């Protein structure tokens, strides 16, 4: 199960890949990497947050520059990359804290993640 309250530290450690890996495991409540468990949890998590994050995932899918099509889960999984994970985690935390509030405009983490994606796409 995803740990919404886990405190990420990987960006405070510079570009440390090992701290990023530790934070990913911590957010998923794991001590060791289990690809199937993480993929299953990502799919479950996306099913829960799709109404809140579907526009972000659609933006990722439309804006990617890979020679293949991304499905929704792959688009969502892209947000777990080093560059976006901290923003995604805040977005997921915000969603978890305010599930009853369906108003996206009142969700600043959602808007911050979408703004970061738009900025990155414009710079490519």
N, CA, C and O atoms as CSV, one atom per row, in Angstrom:
chain,resi,resn,atom,element,x,y,z
A,1,UNK,N,N,0.842,-1.175,0.000
A,1,UNK,CA,C,0.000,0.000,0.000
A,1,UNK,C,C,0.890,1.241,0.000
A,1,UNK,O,O,1.924,1.280,0.667
A,2,UNK,N,N,0.478,2.235,-0.745
A,2,UNK,CA,C,1.266,3.452,-0.859
A,2,UNK,C,C,1.232,4.225,0.460
A,2,UNK,O,O,0.174,4.391,1.067
A,3,UNK,N,N,2.396,4.691,0.891
A,3,UNK,CA,C,2.526,5.439,2.138
A,3,UNK,C,C,2.539,6.934,1.816
A,3,UNK,O,O,3.585,7.505,1.508
A,4,UNK,N,N,1.373,7.551,1.891
A,4,UNK,CA,C,1.228,8.966,1.547
A,4,UNK,C,C,2.002,9.882,2.493
A,4,UNK,O,O,2.398,10.979,2.101
A,5,UNK,N,N,2.217,9.453,3.707
A,5,UNK,CA,C,2.878,10.312,4.701
A,5,UNK,C,C,4.397,10.150,4.716
A,5,UNK,O,O,5.079,10.825,5.487
A,6,UNK,N,N,4.931,9.269,3.880
A,6,UNK,CA,C,6.379,9.080,3.842
A,6,UNK,C,C,7.065,10.380,3.427
A,6,UNK,O,O,6.645,11.035,2.473
A,7,UNK,N,N,8.119,10.746,4.148
A,7,UNK,CA,C,8.858,11.983,3.849
A,7,UNK,C,C,10.004,11.685,2.895
A,7,UNK,O,O,10.927,10.943,3.234
A,8,UNK,N,N,9.944,12.259,1.711
A,8,UNK,CA,C,10.999,12.074,0.720
A,8,UNK,C,C,12.204,12.946,1.058
A,8,UNK,O,O,12.059,14.077,1.523
A,9,UNK,N,N,13.403,12.399,0.817
A,9,UNK,CA,C,14.630,13.168,1.073
A,9,UNK,C,C,15.593,13.154,-0.107
A,9,UNK,O,O,16.643,13.794,-0.049
A,10,UNK,N,N,15.258,12.439,-1.172
A,10,UNK,CA,C,16.232,12.223,-2.246
A,10,UNK,C,C,16.706,13.501,-2.917
A,10,UNK,O,O,17.862,13.552,-3.338
A,11,UNK,N,N,15.899,14.519,-3.042
A,11,UNK,CA,C,16.356,15.757,-3.683
A,11,UNK,C,C,17.207,16.603,-2.746
A,11,UNK,O,O,17.919,17.502,-3.195
A,12,UNK,N,N,17.139,16.325,-1.454
A,12,UNK,CA,C,17.988,17.021,-0.484
A,12,UNK,C,C,19.389,16.416,-0.469
A,12,UNK,O,O,20.317,16.998,0.093
A,13,UNK,N,N,19.534,15.259,-1.082
A,13,UNK,CA,C,20.807,14.532,-1.091
A,13,UNK,C,C,21.569,14.750,-2.396
A,13,UNK,O,O,22.502,14.002,-2.686
A,14,UNK,N,N,21.201,15.740,-3.179
A,14,UNK,CA,C,21.821,15.915,-4.483
A,14,UNK,C,C,21.187,14.965,-5.477
A,14,UNK,O,O,19.990,14.688,-5.395
A,15,UNK,N,N,21.960,14.471,-6.398
A,15,UNK,CA,C,21.427,13.559,-7.413
A,15,UNK,C,C,21.732,12.115,-7.054
A,15,UNK,O,O,22.143,11.330,-7.909
A,16,UNK,N,N,21.535,11.772,-5.813
A,16,UNK,CA,C,21.824,10.436,-5.318
A,16,UNK,C,C,20.768,9.438,-5.782
A,16,UNK,O,O,19.610,9.506,-5.370
A,17,UNK,N,N,21.181,8.518,-6.638
A,17,UNK,CA,C,20.264,7.479,-7.091
A,17,UNK,C,C,19.886,6.525,-5.982
A,17,UNK,O,O,18.767,6.014,-5.953
A,18,UNK,N,N,20.815,6.280,-5.062
A,18,UNK,CA,C,20.507,5.328,-3.996
A,18,UNK,C,C,19.450,5.884,-3.038
A,18,UNK,O,O,18.602,5.131,-2.559
A,19,UNK,N,N,19.487,7.181,-2.751
A,19,UNK,CA,C,18.459,7.761,-1.877
A,19,UNK,C,C,17.107,7.795,-2.572
A,19,UNK,O,O,16.074,7.584,-1.938
A,20,UNK,N,N,17.111,8.055,-3.860
A,20,UNK,CA,C,15.871,8.005,-4.647
A,20,UNK,C,C,15.269,6.603,-4.568
A,20,UNK,O,O,14.067,6.455,-4.347
A,21,UNK,N,N,16.100,5.575,-4.748
A,21,UNK,CA,C,15.620,4.200,-4.664
A,21,UNK,C,C,15.067,3.887,-3.277
A,21,UNK,O,O,14.040,3.223,-3.144
A,22,UNK,N,N,15.756,4.372,-2.247
A,22,UNK,CA,C,15.291,4.177,-0.874
A,22,UNK,C,C,13.943,4.859,-0.667
A,22,UNK,O,O,13.053,4.302,-0.024
A,23,UNK,N,N,13.794,6.060,-1.210
A,23,UNK,CA,C,12.532,6.792,-1.067
A,23,UNK,C,C,11.390,6.106,-1.824
A,23,UNK,O,O,10.264,6.047,-1.331
A,24,UNK,N,N,11.680,5.592,-3.013
A,24,UNK,CA,C,10.643,4.852,-3.761
A,24,UNK,C,C,10.169,3.659,-2.936
A,24,UNK,O,O,8.969,3.432,-2.783
A,25,UNK,N,N,11.124,2.903,-2.410
A,25,UNK,CA,C,10.760,1.739,-1.591
A,25,UNK,C,C,9.962,2.173,-0.365
A,25,UNK,O,O,8.963,1.540,-0.022
A,26,UNK,N,N,10.391,3.239,0.293
A,26,UNK,CA,C,9.683,3.728,1.475
A,26,UNK,C,C,8.258,4.157,1.161
A,26,UNK,O,O,7.335,3.876,1.924
A,27,UNK,N,N,8.084,4.837,0.036
A,27,UNK,CA,C,6.741,5.286,-0.351
A,27,UNK,C,C,5.815,4.104,-0.621
A,27,UNK,O,O,4.604,4.193,-0.418
A,28,UNK,N,N,6.396,2.997,-1.079
A,28,UNK,CA,C,5.591,1.801,-1.325
A,28,UNK,C,C,5.595,0.849,-0.136
A,28,UNK,O,O,5.048,-0.250,-0.224
A,29,UNK,N,N,6.204,1.255,0.972
A,29,UNK,CA,C,6.214,0.433,2.180
A,29,UNK,C,C,7.021,-0.835,2.033
A,29,UNK,O,O,6.661,-1.869,2.596
A,30,UNK,N,N,8.111,-0.773,1.280
A,30,UNK,CA,C,8.939,-1.954,1.031
A,30,UNK,C,C,10.357,-1.722,1.531
A,30,UNK,O,O,10.821,-0.587,1.638
A,31,UNK,N,N,11.022,-2.807,1.829
A,31,UNK,CA,C,12.434,-2.731,2.200
A,31,UNK,C,C,13.332,-3.200,1.070
A,31,UNK,O,O,14.487,-2.784,0.979
A,32,UNK,N,N,12.809,-4.068,0.206
A,32,UNK,CA,C,13.558,-4.551,-0.941
A,32,UNK,C,C,12.697,-4.393,-2.187
A,32,UNK,O,O,11.468,-4.403,-2.117
A,33,UNK,N,N,13.364,-4.247,-3.321
A,33,UNK,CA,C,12.675,-4.031,-4.585
A,33,UNK,C,C,11.936,-5.284,-5.025
A,33,UNK,O,O,12.504,-6.376,-5.053
A,34,UNK,N,N,10.672,-5.118,-5.366
A,34,UNK,CA,C,9.842,-6.194,-5.893
A,34,UNK,C,C,9.049,-5.595,-7.058
A,34,UNK,O,O,8.022,-4.946,-6.859
A,35,UNK,N,N,9.544,-5.825,-8.269
A,35,UNK,CA,C,8.957,-5.193,-9.451
A,35,UNK,C,C,7.465,-5.486,-9.593
A,35,UNK,O,O,6.683,-4.577,-9.872
A,36,UNK,N,N,7.067,-6.731,-9.407
A,36,UNK,CA,C,5.659,-7.085,-9.563
A,36,UNK,C,C,4.793,-6.365,-8.525
A,36,UNK,O,O,3.722,-5.853,-8.852
A,37,UNK,N,N,5.256,-6.330,-7.288
A,37,UNK,CA,C,4.483,-5.653,-6.234
A,37,UNK,C,C,4.345,-4.158,-6.524
A,37,UNK,O,O,3.275,-3.579,-6.339
A,38,UNK,N,N,5.435,-3.542,-6.978
A,38,UNK,CA,C,5.374,-2.111,-7.292
A,38,UNK,C,C,4.452,-1.874,-8.480
A,38,UNK,O,O,3.623,-0.966,-8.442
A,39,UNK,N,N,4.582,-2.671,-9.531
A,39,UNK,CA,C,3.713,-2.503,-10.701
A,39,UNK,C,C,2.248,-2.708,-10.338
A,39,UNK,O,O,1.382,-1.973,-10.814
A,40,UNK,N,N,1.968,-3.693,-9.505
A,40,UNK,CA,C,0.589,-3.929,-9.061
A,40,UNK,C,C,0.068,-2.742,-8.254
A,40,UNK,O,O,-1.071,-2.309,-8.436
A,41,UNK,N,N,0.904,-2.222,-7.366
A,41,UNK,CA,C,0.492,-1.076,-6.539
A,41,UNK,C,C,0.291,0.174,-7.390
A,41,UNK,O,O,-0.645,0.938,-7.155
A,42,UNK,N,N,1.164,0.389,-8.379
A,42,UNK,CA,C,1.004,1.542,-9.279
A,42,UNK,C,C,-0.335,1.439,-10.019
A,42,UNK,O,O,-1.056,2.430,-10.136
A,43,UNK,N,N,-0.664,0.256,-10.512
A,43,UNK,CA,C,-1.938,0.071,-11.221
A,43,UNK,C,C,-3.126,0.320,-10.293
A,43,UNK,O,O,-4.095,0.972,-10.681
A,44,UNK,N,N,-3.050,-0.197,-9.078
A,44,UNK,CA,C,-4.121,0.021,-8.098
A,44,UNK,C,C,-4.236,1.499,-7.745
A,44,UNK,O,O,-5.333,2.056,-7.699
A,45,UNK,N,N,-3.096,2.119,-7.496
A,45,UNK,CA,C,-3.066,3.529,-7.141
A,45,UNK,C,C,-3.642,4.394,-8.257
A,45,UNK,O,O,-4.413,5.318,-7.999
A,46,UNK,N,N,-3.264,4.091,-9.501
A,46,UNK,CA,C,-3.809,4.877,-10.612
A,46,UNK,C,C,-5.320,4.708,-10.717
A,46,UNK,O,O,-6.034,5.667,-11.010
A,47,UNK,N,N,-5.802,3.504,-10.481
A,47,UNK,CA,C,-7.248,3.295,-10.495
A,47,UNK,C,C,-7.966,4.180,-9.493
A,47,UNK,O,O,-9.083,4.634,-9.742
A,48,UNK,N,N,-7.325,4.424,-8.362
A,48,UNK,CA,C,-7.912,5.274,-7.328
A,48,UNK,C,C,-7.833,6.756,-7.688
A,48,UNK,O,O,-8.785,7.498,-7.450
A,49,UNK,N,N,-6.719,7.192,-8.252
A,49,UNK,CA,C,-6.489,8.626,-8.467
A,49,UNK,C,C,-6.809,9.093,-9.881
A,49,UNK,O,O,-6.668,10.278,-10.183
A,50,UNK,N,N,-7.233,8.194,-10.743
A,50,UNK,CA,C,-7.494,8.565,-12.136
A,50,UNK,C,C,-8.434,9.765,-12.280
A,50,UNK,O,O,-8.164,10.637,-13.105
A,51,UNK,N,N,-9.521,9.846,-11.518
A,51,UNK,CA,C,-10.382,11.023,-11.673
A,51,UNK,C,C,-9.660,12.340,-11.328
A,51,UNK,O,O,-9.985,13.394,-11.875
A,52,UNK,N,N,-8.714,12.265,-10.447
A,52,UNK,CA,C,-7.958,13.435,-10.000
A,52,UNK,C,C,-6.766,13.716,-10.899
A,52,UNK,O,O,-6.441,14.878,-11.143
A,53,UNK,N,N,-6.108,12.674,-11.398
A,53,UNK,CA,C,-4.859,12.841,-12.135
A,53,UNK,C,C,-4.947,12.462,-13.604
A,53,UNK,O,O,-3.938,12.492,-14.309
A,54,UNK,N,N,-6.124,12.111,-14.072
A,54,UNK,CA,C,-6.273,11.704,-15.467
A,54,UNK,C,C,-5.805,12.760,-16.448
A,54,UNK,O,O,-5.235,12.427,-17.486
A,55,UNK,N,N,-6.038,14.038,-16.136
A,55,UNK,CA,C,-5.595,15.100,-17.042
A,55,UNK,C,C,-4.072,15.187,-17.093
A,55,UNK,O,O,-3.505,15.472,-18.148
A,56,UNK,N,N,-3.409,14.946,-15.971
A,56,UNK,CA,C,-1.950,14.966,-15.939
A,56,UNK,C,C,-1.397,13.808,-16.758
A,56,UNK,O,O,-0.471,13.994,-17.547
A,57,UNK,N,N,-1.950,12.629,-16.581
A,57,UNK,CA,C,-1.492,11.459,-17.324
A,57,UNK,C,C,-1.760,11.645,-18.821
A,57,UNK,O,O,-0.929,11.265,-19.646
A,58,UNK,N,N,-2.888,12.213,-19.173
A,58,UNK,CA,C,-3.175,12.487,-20.586
A,58,UNK,C,C,-2.146,13.453,-21.160
A,58,UNK,O,O,-1.725,13.302,-22.307
A,59,UNK,N,N,-1.743,14.430,-20.382
A,59,UNK,CA,C,-0.726,15.383,-20.821
A,59,UNK,C,C,0.609,14.676,-21.038
A,59,UNK,O,O,1.283,14.926,-22.037
A,60,UNK,N,N,0.995,13.804,-20.124
A,60,UNK,CA,C,2.238,13.032,-20.262
A,60,UNK,C,C,2.183,12.184,-21.530
A,60,UNK,O,O,3.137,12.160,-22.307
A,61,UNK,N,N,1.080,11.499,-21.732
A,61,UNK,CA,C,0.950,10.615,-22.895
A,61,UNK,C,C,0.999,11.397,-24.200
A,61,UNK,O,O,1.600,10.937,-25.172
A,62,UNK,N,N,0.383,12.560,-24.237
A,62,UNK,CA,C,0.355,13.357,-25.466
A,62,UNK,C,C,1.700,14.036,-25.735
A,62,UNK,O,O,2.056,14.268,-26.890
A,63,UNK,N,N,2.439,14.350,-24.688
A,63,UNK,CA,C,3.657,15.130,-24.851
A,63,UNK,C,C,4.946,14.345,-24.909
A,63,UNK,O,O,6.006,14.928,-25.142
A,64,UNK,N,N,4.891,13.041,-24.706
A,64,UNK,CA,C,6.140,12.275,-24.689
A,64,UNK,C,C,6.724,12.186,-26.092
A,64,UNK,O,O,6.009,12.292,-27.088
A,65,UNK,N,N,8.022,11.990,-26.151
A,65,UNK,CA,C,8.716,11.942,-27.445
A,65,UNK,C,C,9.403,10.594,-27.652
A,65,UNK,O,O,10.532,10.527,-28.136
A,66,UNK,N,N,8.726,9.560,-27.290
A,66,UNK,CA,C,9.253,8.210,-27.472
A,66,UNK,C,C,8.659,7.611,-28.742
A,66,UNK,O,O,7.573,8.010,-29.161
A,67,UNK,N,N,9.349,6.669,-29.355
A,67,UNK,CA,C,8.855,6.103,-30.614
A,67,UNK,C,C,7.758,5.046,-30.442
A,67,UNK,O,O,7.549,4.217,-31.328
A,68,UNK,N,N,7.066,5.076,-29.309
A,68,UNK,CA,C,5.972,4.140,-29.065
A,68,UNK,C,C,4.907,4.845,-28.247
A,68,UNK,O,O,5.159,5.896,-27.658
A,69,UNK,N,N,3.735,4.275,-28.213
A,69,UNK,CA,C,2.604,4.853,-27.492
A,69,UNK,C,C,2.648,4.442,-26.026
A,69,UNK,O,O,2.941,3.291,-25.704
A,70,UNK,N,N,2.360,5.379,-25.151
A,70,UNK,CA,C,2.252,5.081,-23.723
A,70,UNK,C,C,0.794,4.803,-23.380
A,70,UNK,O,O,-0.089,5.574,-23.757
A,71,UNK,N,N,0.533,3.707,-22.666
A,71,UNK,CA,C,-0.813,3.511,-22.141
A,71,UNK,C,C,-0.941,4.347,-20.861
A,71,UNK,O,O,0.027,4.971,-20.429
A,72,UNK,N,N,-2.110,4.358,-20.268
A,72,UNK,CA,C,-2.335,5.210,-19.094
A,72,UNK,C,C,-1.423,4.842,-17.928
A,72,UNK,O,O,-0.864,5.724,-17.277
A,73,UNK,N,N,-1.272,3.558,-17.662
A,73,UNK,CA,C,-0.433,3.127,-16.531
A,73,UNK,C,C,1.013,3.532,-16.774
A,73,UNK,O,O,1.684,4.002,-15.855
A,74,UNK,N,N,1.503,3.359,-17.994
A,74,UNK,CA,C,2.876,3.757,-18.308
A,74,UNK,C,C,3.054,5.265,-18.180
A,74,UNK,O,O,4.089,5.735,-17.706
A,75,UNK,N,N,2.055,6.014,-18.599
A,75,UNK,CA,C,2.106,7.467,-18.443
A,75,UNK,C,C,2.164,7.859,-16.974
A,75,UNK,O,O,2.919,8.753,-16.590
A,76,UNK,N,N,1.363,7.187,-16.156
A,76,UNK,CA,C,1.375,7.441,-14.720
A,76,UNK,C,C,2.718,7.043,-14.122
A,76,UNK,O,O,3.270,7.760,-13.287
A,77,UNK,N,N,3.238,5.903,-14.548
A,77,UNK,CA,C,4.508,5.413,-14.020
A,77,UNK,C,C,5.657,6.379,-14.337
A,77,UNK,O,O,6.609,6.482,-13.564
A,78,UNK,N,N,5.571,7.075,-15.451
A,78,UNK,CA,C,6.578,8.069,-15.818
A,78,UNK,C,C,6.731,9.124,-14.725
A,78,UNK,O,O,7.818,9.665,-14.525
A,79,UNK,N,N,5.660,9.409,-14.035
A,79,UNK,CA,C,5.686,10.433,-12.983
A,79,UNK,C,C,6.470,9.992,-11.750
A,79,UNK,O,O,6.752,10.810,-10.875
A,80,UNK,N,N,6.824,8.715,-11.671
A,80,UNK,CA,C,7.647,8.225,-10.571
A,80,UNK,C,C,9.138,8.399,-10.866
A,80,UNK,O,O,9.978,7.951,-10.086
A,81,UNK,N,N,9.471,9.041,-11.981
A,81,UNK,CA,C,10.878,9.285,-12.321
A,81,UNK,C,C,11.498,10.255,-11.306
A,81,UNK,O,O,10.785,10.967,-10.598
A,82,UNK,N,N,12.813,10.270,-11.250
A,82,UNK,CA,C,13.544,11.120,-10.303
A,82,UNK,C,C,13.069,12.568,-10.382
A,82,UNK,O,O,12.869,13.222,-9.358
A,83,UNK,N,N,12.892,13.055,-11.593
A,83,UNK,CA,C,12.558,14.467,-11.812
A,83,UNK,C,C,11.194,14.855,-11.247
A,83,UNK,O,O,11.035,15.964,-10.738
A,84,UNK,N,N,10.212,13.964,-11.328
A,84,UNK,CA,C,8.838,14.301,-10.935
A,84,UNK,C,C,8.343,13.643,-9.657
A,84,UNK,O,O,7.288,14.017,-9.145
A,85,UNK,N,N,9.067,12.685,-9.138
A,85,UNK,CA,C,8.553,11.895,-8.016
A,85,UNK,C,C,8.154,12.756,-6.820
A,85,UNK,O,O,7.116,12.504,-6.208
A,86,UNK,N,N,8.949,13.761,-6.475
A,86,UNK,CA,C,8.606,14.598,-5.325
A,86,UNK,C,C,7.287,15.330,-5.541
A,86,UNK,O,O,6.474,15.435,-4.623
A,87,UNK,N,N,7.076,15.836,-6.751
A,87,UNK,CA,C,5.826,16.543,-7.058
A,87,UNK,C,C,4.649,15.566,-7.100
A,87,UNK,O,O,3.557,15.872,-6.621
A,88,UNK,N,N,4.887,14.389,-7.678
A,88,UNK,CA,C,3.838,13.365,-7.701
A,88,UNK,C,C,3.460,12.961,-6.284
A,88,UNK,O,O,2.277,12.844,-5.965
A,89,UNK,N,N,4.448,12.748,-5.442
A,89,UNK,CA,C,4.187,12.328,-4.069
A,89,UNK,C,C,3.331,13.369,-3.338
A,89,UNK,O,O,2.398,13.014,-2.616
A,90,UNK,N,N,3.651,14.654,-3.527
A,90,UNK,CA,C,2.835,15.711,-2.909
A,90,UNK,C,C,1.418,15.702,-3.478
A,90,UNK,O,O,0.449,15.921,-2.752
A,91,UNK,N,N,1.309,15.454,-4.746
A,91,UNK,CA,C,0.007,15.385,-5.395
A,91,UNK,C,C,-0.818,14.217,-4.829
A,91,UNK,O,O,-2.005,14.367,-4.536
A,92,UNK,N,N,-0.178,13.074,-4.685
A,92,UNK,CA,C,-0.863,11.908,-4.115
A,92,UNK,C,C,-1.240,12.146,-2.660
A,92,UNK,O,O,-2.319,11.753,-2.219
A,93,UNK,N,N,-0.351,12.787,-1.921
A,93,UNK,CA,C,-0.637,13.113,-0.522
A,93,UNK,C,C,-1.843,14.048,-0.441
A,93,UNK,O,O,-2.742,13.853,0.377
A,94,UNK,N,N,-1.846,15.049,-1.291
A,94,UNK,CA,C,-2.956,15.997,-1.321
A,94,UNK,C,C,-4.255,15.282,-1.660
A,94,UNK,O,O,-5.282,15.525,-1.027
A,95,UNK,N,N,-4.216,14.403,-2.656
A,95,UNK,CA,C,-5.403,13.638,-3.015
A,95,UNK,C,C,-5.892,12.810,-1.828
A,95,UNK,O,O,-7.081,12.802,-1.512
A,96,UNK,N,N,-4.975,12.124,-1.186
A,96,UNK,CA,C,-5.340,11.272,-0.055
A,96,UNK,C,C,-5.943,12.087,1.090
A,96,UNK,O,O,-6.910,11.662,1.722
A,97,UNK,N,N,-5.373,13.244,1.347
A,97,UNK,CA,C,-5.858,14.091,2.440
A,97,UNK,C,C,-7.221,14.704,2.147
A,97,UNK,O,O,-7.976,15.014,3.068
A,98,UNK,N,N,-7.535,14.879,0.871
A,98,UNK,CA,C,-8.749,15.619,0.516
A,98,UNK,C,C,-9.612,14.874,-0.482
A,98,UNK,O,O,-10.189,15.494,-1.375
A,99,UNK,N,N,-9.715,13.569,-0.353
A,99,UNK,CA,C,-10.457,12.761,-1.317
A,99,UNK,C,C,-11.890,13.223,-1.509
A,99,UNK,O,O,-12.432,13.116,-2.609
A,100,UNK,N,N,-12.495,13.724,-0.479
A,100,UNK,CA,C,-13.902,14.117,-0.575
A,100,UNK,C,C,-14.086,15.383,-1.404
A,100,UNK,O,O,-15.188,15.651,-1.883
A,101,UNK,N,N,-13.021,16.163,-1.580
A,101,UNK,CA,C,-13.101,17.410,-2.334
A,101,UNK,C,C,-12.732,17.134,-3.789
A,101,UNK,O,O,-11.568,16.884,-4.104
A,102,UNK,N,N,-13.703,17.180,-4.652
A,102,UNK,CA,C,-13.461,16.854,-6.060
A,102,UNK,C,C,-12.998,18.055,-6.874
A,102,UNK,O,O,-12.795,17.930,-8.081
A,103,UNK,N,N,-12.828,19.197,-6.257
A,103,UNK,CA,C,-12.480,20.425,-6.974
A,103,UNK,C,C,-10.965,20.498,-7.200
A,103,UNK,O,O,-10.213,20.823,-6.281
A,104,UNK,N,N,-10.527,20.199,-8.410
A,104,UNK,CA,C,-9.094,20.211,-8.721
A,104,UNK,C,C,-8.482,21.589,-8.547
A,104,UNK,O,O,-7.314,21.693,-8.175
A,105,UNK,N,N,-9.228,22.638,-8.803
A,105,UNK,CA,C,-8.654,23.985,-8.714
A,105,UNK,C,C,-8.227,24.317,-7.291
A,105,UNK,O,O,-7.433,25.233,-7.076
A,106,UNK,N,N,-8.751,23.577,-6.321
A,106,UNK,CA,C,-8.372,23.800,-4.930
A,106,UNK,C,C,-7.230,22.875,-4.523
A,106,UNK,O,O,-6.966,22.707,-3.332
A,107,UNK,N,N,-6.551,22.274,-5.496
A,107,UNK,CA,C,-5.492,21.307,-5.232
A,107,UNK,C,C,-4.168,21.834,-5.786
A,107,UNK,O,O,-3.818,21.518,-6.923
A,108,UNK,N,N,-3.440,22.611,-5.029
A,108,UNK,CA,C,-2.212,23.231,-5.560
A,108,UNK,C,C,-1.123,22.248,-5.973
A,108,UNK,O,O,-0.377,22.547,-6.905
A,109,UNK,N,N,-0.994,21.102,-5.333
A,109,UNK,CA,C,0.033,20.139,-5.742
A,109,UNK,C,C,-0.275,19.586,-7.131
A,109,UNK,O,O,0.633,19.379,-7.936
A,110,UNK,N,N,-1.538,19.350,-7.406
A,110,UNK,CA,C,-1.970,18.909,-8.737
A,110,UNK,C,C,-1.544,19.940,-9.777
A,110,UNK,O,O,-0.949,19.596,-10.798
A,111,UNK,N,N,-1.849,21.186,-9.510
A,111,UNK,CA,C,-1.528,22.256,-10.449
A,111,UNK,C,C,-0.024,22.435,-10.604
A,111,UNK,O,O,0.450,22.713,-11.706
A,112,UNK,N,N,0.735,22.282,-9.524
A,112,UNK,CA,C,2.191,22.428,-9.580
A,112,UNK,C,C,2.820,21.335,-10.447
A,112,UNK,O,O,3.748,21.603,-11.210
A,113,UNK,N,N,2.316,20.109,-10.330
A,113,UNK,CA,C,2.838,19.015,-11.152
A,113,UNK,C,C,2.513,19.254,-12.619
A,113,UNK,O,O,3.376,19.073,-13.479
A,114,UNK,N,N,1.303,19.653,-12.914
A,114,UNK,CA,C,0.920,19.924,-14.301
A,114,UNK,C,C,1.743,21.080,-14.870
A,114,UNK,O,O,2.167,21.020,-16.024
A,115,UNK,N,N,1.972,22.116,-14.090
A,115,UNK,CA,C,2.796,23.251,-14.535
A,115,UNK,C,C,4.229,22.821,-14.827
A,115,UNK,O,O,4.816,23.265,-15.814
A,116,UNK,N,N,4.803,21.961,-13.980
A,116,UNK,CA,C,6.169,21.469,-14.192
A,116,UNK,C,C,6.244,20.668,-15.492
A,116,UNK,O,O,7.203,20.815,-16.250
A,117,UNK,N,N,5.260,19.838,-15.754
A,117,UNK,CA,C,5.235,19.055,-16.984
A,117,UNK,C,C,5.132,19.965,-18.208
A,117,UNK,O,O,5.827,19.753,-19.202
A,118,UNK,N,N,4.277,20.963,-18.135
A,118,UNK,CA,C,4.126,21.898,-19.266
A,118,UNK,C,C,5.420,22.659,-19.511
A,118,UNK,O,O,5.823,22.839,-20.660
A,119,UNK,N,N,6.069,23.103,-18.455
A,119,UNK,CA,C,7.327,23.836,-18.592
A,119,UNK,C,C,8.398,22.964,-19.232
A,119,UNK,O,O,9.124,23.416,-20.117
A,120,UNK,N,N,8.496,21.720,-18.788
A,120,UNK,CA,C,9.495,20.803,-19.342
A,120,UNK,C,C,9.222,20.516,-20.818
A,120,UNK,O,O,10.158,20.416,-21.611
A,121,UNK,N,N,7.962,20.385,-21.186
A,121,UNK,CA,C,7.616,20.108,-22.579
A,121,UNK,C,C,7.977,21.304,-23.460
A,121,UNK,O,O,8.452,21.128,-24.582
A,122,UNK,N,N,7.756,22.502,-22.962
A,122,UNK,CA,C,8.073,23.700,-23.729
A,122,UNK,C,C,9.589,23.849,-23.926
A,122,UNK,O,O,10.028,24.416,-24.926
A,123,UNK,N,N,10.381,23.348,-22.985
A,123,UNK,CA,C,11.824,23.483,-23.064
A,123,UNK,C,C,12.478,22.404,-23.930
A,123,UNK,O,O,13.693,22.432,-24.125
A,124,UNK,N,N,11.715,21.478,-24.439
A,124,UNK,CA,C,12.307,20.392,-25.249
A,124,UNK,C,C,12.231,20.702,-26.710
A,124,UNK,O,O,12.678,19.905,-27.534
